[in-house]
Amino acid sequence: MAYVKVSRSSNATAALRYGEHEKGVIRGGVDCPEDTETARRLFTADRIMWNKDSGVQAHVIIQSFDGRECSPEEANKIGQELARAVAPGHRAMVYTHQESQGGNTHNHIVICAVNQENGKKLDDHGFLWRARQQSNELTKERGLSVIHERTAALRYTQAERGLIDKGVQPWKDEIREVIDHAKQECRDVEGFKSYLQHHGIEINERGSRTEKGGKSWTYIHPDGGKVRGAKLGEEYTRSAVTESLSMEKSHETALEQVEQLQDGSSSTLEKALQMADEAGEKEQEKFAALELKDKAKEPDEWRHLSEMAKDDITHDLSTIDDYGLGR
């Protein structure tokens, strides 16, 4: 079983660090080492080199598996193959998490938005569709089961499944894809509606006795097709979308706070190391001055002696003073 969702990020560093955050994570790199910090530098270098450092910096694929069918190690390899297939020429990091021993396994696949070979940004039109199709192919090759829905969160009709099996993207899936992107990009309902309108999708709001908040949404495709949010799946209802927008805003705020703390910690550490270095230099200067001062007190006839000989004489003189032999 494998289920796929996609999103976009304007902060590639945050996306990479989020993939890294769980204990026991398995890492895999596509055209980069299995190291988050090195991947971050390479992602940044690709964007700067091609002057594409603004806007979308990374694309994220969430690929979920049944832990009974697929080990974390195999899941990571599948994730790497998926990244290569849907984004050739783009660097990627694959982070595999397992919810618990024997529990579900999922990949966080973070793909650099800029192609390292030609500098073009990844075309995400139909990206969700391509990712799901390619993921299905990869899981079929390994004898893993393929699903077209995930409980009530995503609902496909029999007609849609027939189109999918023929390799045709249903118009309802086009609406789902735009909504998924909008939930990632927008932070309020007005922005969400504007985003959909920009992509030719209208929202008709009406009263509802069953949906939370007493209102429901019907989405209207550019070709005229209409579908209620609940028919697309629970994730596409008015209440689910508004809740998702609120959570995404809170998550973004939390990430910004983490970034500030990390930056602050780094700054504090660097300052502390600098102060330590300066203190060490001062101590060395102090010891050097004392040594010169001691040398200045030495009798002229000692100047030709080695340090070991001087220590021996000093020890002998100290012994004489201790026993009063010089009196």
C-alpha positions as CSV (number, residue, x, y, z in Angstrom):
1,M,0.0,0.0,0.0
2,A,1.3,3.5,-0.8
3,Y,-0.5,6.8,-0.5
4,V,0.9,10.1,-1.9
5,K,0.4,13.8,-1.1
6,V,2.4,16.7,-2.4
7,S,3.1,20.3,-1.2
8,R,5.4,23.2,-2.0
9,S,7.7,25.1,0.4
10,S,9.3,28.6,0.1
11,N,11.8,27.5,2.8
12,A,13.9,24.5,1.7
13,T,15.9,24.6,4.9
14,A,12.8,24.2,7.0
15,A,11.5,21.4,4.9
16,L,14.8,19.5,5.2
17,R,15.0,20.1,9.0
18,Y,11.4,18.9,9.4
19,G,12.3,15.6,7.7
20,E,15.2,15.3,10.0
21,H,13.3,15.9,13.3
22,E,12.2,12.4,14.2
23,K,14.4,9.9,16.0
24,G,15.5,6.8,14.1
25,V,15.0,8.5,10.7
26,I,16.5,6.8,7.7
27,R,18.1,9.1,5.2
28,G,18.7,8.8,1.5
29,G,20.1,11.3,-1.0
30,V,19.5,11.8,-4.7
31,D,22.5,13.5,-6.3
32,C,23.7,14.6,-2.8
33,P,25.1,12.9,0.3
34,E,22.9,11.5,3.0
35,D,23.5,14.5,5.2
36,T,21.0,17.3,5.8
37,E,23.5,20.1,6.2
38,T,25.3,19.2,3.0
39,A,22.0,18.8,1.2
40,R,21.0,22.3,2.4
41,R,24.2,23.8,1.0
42,L,23.8,22.0,-2.3
43,F,20.1,23.1,-2.6
44,T,21.1,26.7,-1.8
45,A,24.0,26.6,-4.3
46,D,21.8,25.4,-7.1
47,R,19.3,28.2,-6.5
48,I,22.0,30.9,-6.3
49,M,24.0,29.6,-9.3
50,W,20.9,29.8,-11.5
51,N,19.6,33.0,-9.8
52,K,16.3,31.2,-8.7
53,D,16.5,31.9,-5.0
54,S,13.0,33.4,-4.6
55,G,9.5,31.9,-4.6
56,V,9.2,28.1,-4.3
57,Q,12.4,26.6,-3.1
58,A,11.4,22.9,-2.6
59,H,8.6,20.4,-3.4
60,V,7.7,17.9,-0.8
61,I,6.1,14.4,-1.4
62,I,4.6,12.5,1.5
63,Q,4.6,8.8,0.6
64,S,3.0,6.4,3.1
65,F,3.2,2.6,3.3
66,D,1.8,-0.1,5.4
67,G,4.5,-1.2,7.8
68,R,3.4,-4.8,7.4
69,E,4.2,-4.8,3.7
70,C,7.3,-2.6,3.5
71,S,10.4,-2.1,5.7
72,P,11.7,1.4,6.3
73,E,14.9,0.6,4.3
74,E,12.8,-0.6,1.3
75,A,10.5,2.4,1.6
76,N,13.5,4.8,1.5
77,K,14.8,3.2,-1.7
78,I,11.4,3.5,-3.3
79,G,11.3,7.1,-2.3
80,Q,14.6,7.8,-4.0
81,E,13.4,6.1,-7.2
82,L,10.2,8.2,-7.0
83,A,12.2,11.4,-6.7
84,R,14.4,10.5,-9.7
85,A,11.3,9.6,-11.8
86,V,9.2,12.7,-11.1
87,A,12.0,15.3,-10.9
88,P,15.0,14.2,-13.1
89,G,18.0,16.5,-12.7
90,H,16.8,17.8,-9.3
91,R,18.6,17.0,-6.0
92,A,16.5,15.4,-3.3
93,M,16.6,14.1,0.2
94,V,14.4,11.2,1.4
95,Y,13.6,10.9,5.1
96,T,11.9,7.7,6.2
97,H,10.0,7.6,9.5
98,Q,8.3,4.7,11.2
99,E,5.4,5.5,13.5
100,S,6.2,2.6,15.8
101,Q,7.7,-0.9,15.8
102,G,5.8,-2.6,12.9
103,G,3.6,0.5,12.4
104,N,3.1,2.5,9.2
105,T,6.1,3.9,7.4
106,H,6.2,7.1,5.4
107,N,8.7,9.1,3.4
108,H,9.3,12.8,3.5
109,I,10.8,13.5,0.0
110,V,12.2,17.0,-0.2
111,I,13.1,18.0,-3.8
112,C,15.1,21.1,-4.7
113,A,12.9,23.3,-6.9
114,V,15.8,24.2,-9.3
115,N,17.2,21.7,-11.8
116,Q,21.0,21.5,-11.2
117,E,21.7,20.8,-14.9
118,N,19.7,23.5,-16.7
119,G,18.5,25.8,-13.9
120,K,14.8,25.3,-14.7
121,K,12.3,25.2,-11.9
122,L,10.2,22.1,-11.5
123,D,6.9,22.3,-13.4
124,D,4.3,21.3,-10.7
125,H,1.3,21.3,-13.1
126,G,-0.1,17.8,-12.6
127,F,2.7,17.0,-10.2
128,L,0.4,15.2,-7.7
129,W,-1.0,13.1,-10.5
130,R,2.5,12.2,-11.8
131,A,3.7,11.4,-8.3
132,R,0.8,9.1,-7.6
133,Q,1.0,7.3,-10.9
134,Q,4.7,6.8,-10.6
135,S,4.4,5.7,-6.9
136,N,1.8,3.1,-8.0
137,E,4.1,1.8,-10.7
138,L,7.0,1.4,-8.2
139,T,4.9,-0.4,-5.6
140,K,3.4,-2.7,-8.2
141,E,6.8,-3.7,-9.3
142,R,7.6,-4.8,-5.8
143,G,4.3,-6.7,-5.3
144,L,3.0,-4.1,-2.9
145,S,-0.7,-3.3,-2.9
146,V,-1.9,0.0,-4.5
147,I,-4.9,2.0,-3.1
148,H,-6.9,4.8,-4.7
149,E,-8.2,6.2,-1.5
150,R,-7.3,6.7,2.2
151,T,-10.3,6.0,4.4
152,A,-12.8,8.9,4.0
153,A,-10.2,11.6,3.6
154,L,-10.1,11.0,-0.2
155,R,-13.0,9.5,-2.1
156,Y,-12.9,8.2,-5.7
157,T,-16.0,7.2,-7.6
158,Q,-16.0,4.0,-9.7
159,A,-15.9,6.1,-12.8
160,E,-12.8,8.0,-11.5
161,R,-11.1,4.7,-10.8
162,G,-11.8,3.5,-14.3
163,L,-10.2,6.7,-15.7
164,I,-7.2,6.3,-13.4
165,D,-6.7,2.7,-14.5
166,K,-6.6,3.9,-18.1
167,G,-4.0,6.5,-17.2
168,V,-6.4,9.5,-17.5
169,Q,-6.6,12.2,-14.8
170,P,-10.2,12.8,-13.7
171,W,-11.3,16.4,-13.6
172,K,-12.2,16.0,-9.9
173,D,-8.5,15.1,-9.2
174,E,-7.5,18.3,-10.9
175,I,-9.6,20.2,-8.3
176,R,-8.1,18.1,-5.5
177,E,-4.6,19.0,-6.7
178,V,-5.3,22.7,-6.8
179,I,-6.9,22.6,-3.3
180,D,-3.9,20.7,-1.9
181,H,-1.6,23.4,-3.2
182,A,-3.8,26.2,-2.0
183,K,-3.8,24.7,1.5
184,Q,0.0,24.9,1.5
185,E,0.3,28.3,0.0
186,C,-2.6,30.2,1.7
187,R,-3.1,31.2,5.3
188,D,-6.7,32.4,5.3
189,V,-10.0,31.6,3.6
190,E,-10.0,34.7,1.4
191,G,-6.5,33.9,0.1
192,F,-7.6,30.3,-0.5
193,K,-10.6,31.4,-2.6
194,S,-8.5,33.8,-4.6
195,Y,-5.9,31.0,-5.3
196,L,-8.7,28.7,-6.6
197,Q,-10.2,31.5,-8.7
198,H,-6.7,32.2,-10.2
199,H,-6.8,28.5,-11.4
200,G,-10.3,28.8,-12.7
201,I,-12.1,27.1,-9.9
202,E,-15.1,28.8,-8.2
203,I,-16.6,28.1,-4.8
204,N,-20.3,28.1,-4.2
205,E,-21.1,28.3,-0.5
206,R,-24.5,27.1,0.8
207,G,-26.1,26.1,4.1
208,S,-25.6,22.6,5.5
209,R,-27.2,20.7,8.3
210,T,-24.4,18.1,8.5
211,E,-21.2,19.9,8.1
212,K,-19.4,21.7,10.9
213,G,-20.1,25.4,10.9
214,G,-23.5,25.0,9.2
215,K,-22.0,25.7,5.7
216,S,-20.6,23.6,2.9
217,W,-18.7,24.3,-0.3
218,T,-19.3,23.1,-3.9
219,Y,-16.4,23.4,-6.2
220,I,-16.9,24.4,-9.9
221,H,-14.3,23.2,-12.4
222,P,-13.4,25.5,-15.4
223,D,-15.1,23.0,-17.7
224,G,-18.4,23.4,-15.7
225,G,-18.2,20.2,-13.6
226,K,-19.6,20.7,-10.0
227,V,-18.8,18.6,-7.0
228,R,-19.4,19.1,-3.3
229,G,-16.3,19.0,-1.0
230,A,-17.6,16.0,0.9
231,K,-17.7,14.0,-2.4
232,L,-14.0,14.7,-3.0
233,G,-13.2,13.5,0.5
234,E,-13.3,14.8,4.1
235,E,-10.1,16.7,3.5
236,Y,-11.8,18.9,1.0
237,T,-14.9,20.0,3.0
238,R,-15.2,23.7,4.1
239,S,-14.6,22.8,7.8
240,A,-11.5,20.7,7.0
241,V,-10.0,23.3,4.7
242,T,-10.5,26.2,7.2
243,E,-9.0,24.0,10.0
244,S,-6.0,23.1,7.7
245,L,-5.4,26.8,6.9
246,S,-5.3,27.6,10.6
247,M,-2.9,24.7,11.4
248,E,-0.6,25.6,8.5
249,K,-0.4,29.1,9.8
250,S,0.5,27.8,13.3
251,H,3.0,25.4,11.9
252,E,4.7,28.1,9.9
253,T,4.9,30.3,13.0
254,A,6.4,27.4,15.0
255,L,9.0,26.8,12.2
256,E,9.9,30.5,12.2
257,Q,10.4,30.3,16.0
258,V,12.6,27.2,15.7
259,E,14.6,29.0,13.0
260,Q,15.1,32.0,15.3
261,L,16.1,29.8,18.2
262,Q,18.6,27.9,16.0
263,D,20.0,31.1,14.6
264,G,20.2,32.6,18.1
265,S,21.9,29.5,19.4
266,S,24.3,29.5,16.6
267,S,25.1,33.1,17.1
268,T,25.5,32.6,20.8
269,L,27.8,29.7,20.3
270,E,29.9,31.5,17.8
271,K,30.2,34.5,20.2
272,A,31.1,32.2,23.0
273,L,33.8,30.4,20.9
274,Q,35.2,33.8,19.9
275,M,35.3,35.0,23.5
276,A,37.1,31.8,24.5
277,D,39.6,32.2,21.7
278,E,40.3,35.8,22.8
279,A,40.6,34.8,26.4
280,G,43.1,32.0,25.4
281,E,45.1,34.6,23.5
282,K,45.2,36.9,26.5
283,E,46.3,34.1,28.7
284,Q,49.1,33.2,26.3
285,E,50.2,36.8,26.2
286,K,50.2,37.0,30.0
287,F,52.3,33.8,30.4
288,A,54.7,35.1,27.7
289,A,55.1,38.4,29.6
290,L,55.7,36.6,32.9
291,E,58.2,34.4,31.3
292,L,60.1,37.4,29.9
293,K,59.9,39.1,33.3
294,D,61.4,36.0,34.9
295,K,64.1,35.8,32.3
296,A,65.0,39.4,33.0
297,K,65.7,38.5,36.7
298,E,68.1,35.7,35.8
299,P,71.8,36.3,36.4
300,D,73.8,37.1,33.3
301,E,75.8,33.9,33.7
302,W,72.6,31.8,33.4
303,R,71.9,33.0,29.9
304,H,73.9,30.4,28.2
305,L,72.4,27.5,30.1
306,S,69.6,25.3,28.9
307,E,66.1,25.4,30.4
308,M,66.7,22.0,32.1
309,A,69.9,23.2,33.6
310,K,68.2,26.4,34.9
311,D,65.5,24.2,36.5
312,D,68.1,22.1,38.2
313,I,69.9,25.1,39.7
314,T,66.6,26.6,40.8
315,H,65.6,23.4,42.5
316,D,69.0,23.1,44.3
317,L,68.7,26.7,45.5
318,S,65.2,26.1,46.8
319,T,66.5,23.0,48.7
320,I,69.3,25.0,50.3
321,D,66.8,27.7,51.4
322,D,64.4,25.0,52.8
323,Y,67.0,23.5,55.0
324,G,68.8,26.7,55.9
325,L,72.0,25.4,54.4
326,G,72.8,28.8,52.9
327,R,72.7,30.6,56.2
